[in-house]
Amino acid sequence: MQMLVCFSRPQSAHMLMDYLTAQRISSIVREVEGQYCVELEHEHDMAQAKAITEHFVDAPNDPRYQAASWDNGSVDNSITAASKQSTQRWLKSPNTIAQLRMFPLTYLVLTLNIIVFALMSVSYETRLWVDSHLFIVPFNELQQTSQWWRLLTPDFLHFSLLHIAFNLLWWWILARPIEQYLGKVSLIITFIIISLSANIGQLYFGGPNFGGMSGVVYGLLGFTWWLGWLKPQWGFKVQPQIVGFMLVWLVIGYADVLFVSMANTAHTLGLVSGCLLALLWSVIGSRLGAKR
């Protein structure tokens, strides 16, 4: 292996690795003394790789690098491809802590959901604690108790293994690209706004008996879908089949033909708020680009 360059942030190292892969230059990322180093597999690629690295260091926000992280040398640059790529990174990395550092918020939300689901399942006492502390309550009770965290905590309540598996799978697929390319703060803001829109709307129209990440999932879907449409150079894309499936599922929920009750308002408002946030992000991005 031939050392090419080291970065302090794992995102930069992996983005360069992806672009090198798109140029048919084999490389891996290793953590060395707190640095994330890109190493080449073949010495004869060094000259070309150095030229690419110099441009990358000068212009790391060039859309070609973000696009390469989605493509990774394949024709299919869908969300599914990005998920596969990130899984390959995990397997290649000698230190999985690097992956936790790369997507800390994604893993935090996923872990909290699993912990809460375990508490709801392990005993009657722990289930009672979750019910009394995390379920949303009517607006008048929220005003009396000032327990405003309950506007967010329904996201972490799931009532079956299938329920939590479905939602966390989509969270895993949709949240990581946002955290990687727009940053942790952007994902936090997006998560909170979508969650509040979905949960407050569901509480107002359907009452407090609901839970799950579905509203957030629909919001992230709308966010990624519209951002890919409004700013295709940013590299965000969702396959039309996935969008179609999720929209059909949304309509089925309103048709009330399933054996379970669905938080349809949360799904709809989550989707709408995600699309509007994508519009806002695209406008902000355009203005910042114009100032440059």
Secondary structure, 3 states (H helix, E strand, C coil): CEEEEEECCHHHHHHHHHHHHHCCCCEEEEEECCEEEEEECCHHHHHHHHHHHHHHHHCCCCHHHHHHHHHCCCCCCCHHHHHHHHHHHHHHCCCCHHHHHHCHHHHHHHHHHHHHHHHHHHCHHHHHHHHHHHCCCCHHHHHHHCCHHHHCHHHHCCCCHHHHHHHHHHHHHHHHHHHHHHCHHHHHHHHHHHHHHHHHHHHHHHCCCCCCCHHHHHHHHHHHHHHHHHCHHHCCCCCHHHHHHHHHHHHHHHHCCCCCCCCHHHHHHHHHHHHHHHHHHHHHHHHHHHHC
